[in-house]
Amino acid sequence: MDRWAWMAIKAYLPAVVALAGAFASMWVISGWKDNLYLAGMVGVASWVPIVGFVAATGLGSWTTYRLWRWERGEALTCDCGGLLGRERPGVRDRGDYRRCLACGRNVNHRHYS
């Protein structure tokens, strides 16, 4: 796999984690009906997988949109051409920065503002 495929995997990772959490919560909550203490919480807890699926769909859609904009040349990019991630606060007055999803380099806010 080349670095562009790894960049897409890194970008879609939050959506995959949310989807895995939704499946895991569905599996865990399905066993609560038989438990005397947890049976009353099944009604409320049954919303957790639905929220996880909605979150995974939203995260996946947002990532697809960001990668589409990157492919068209409209997104913030690193010197290597990779897509920049979210903005993170800098340490000791160095300024905010974004991490490149392709090469992993930190790019200061002066270079993409």
Steps between C-alpha positions, in 0.01 A plus 500: 500500500621846420478804724178627338321180599634535855379860503147385414515231768609757761221733390229232523623356832263704726199382297615138523549530877149648541353218291687236702377664821142485371533128422664429835232688692229314308660169596538600867149644533342189347606300807346745745142373451575186697666684789266599783691819587563628147166411337350839587776686316454318168247754372731796549819314410352383170562853367879465543554288183277734300699802614821311413374421150396863445839621626682254274293611202567866574872447550525290185309756296716785629817307422376420151426869444846602625674244278289611203603863560865388535479315169363813330779713653274708726616370840790602722803296400851434621815557291492128415146536361325319785180610669540693825308384807320703764656807656671440833613758754872572500728474800699789650381770259604307189158544343234258394586218264352219293643155445536365147309173453746381233848571641420573866679836504367784717419808291490835680201729451713754314542253213132430433315813613 
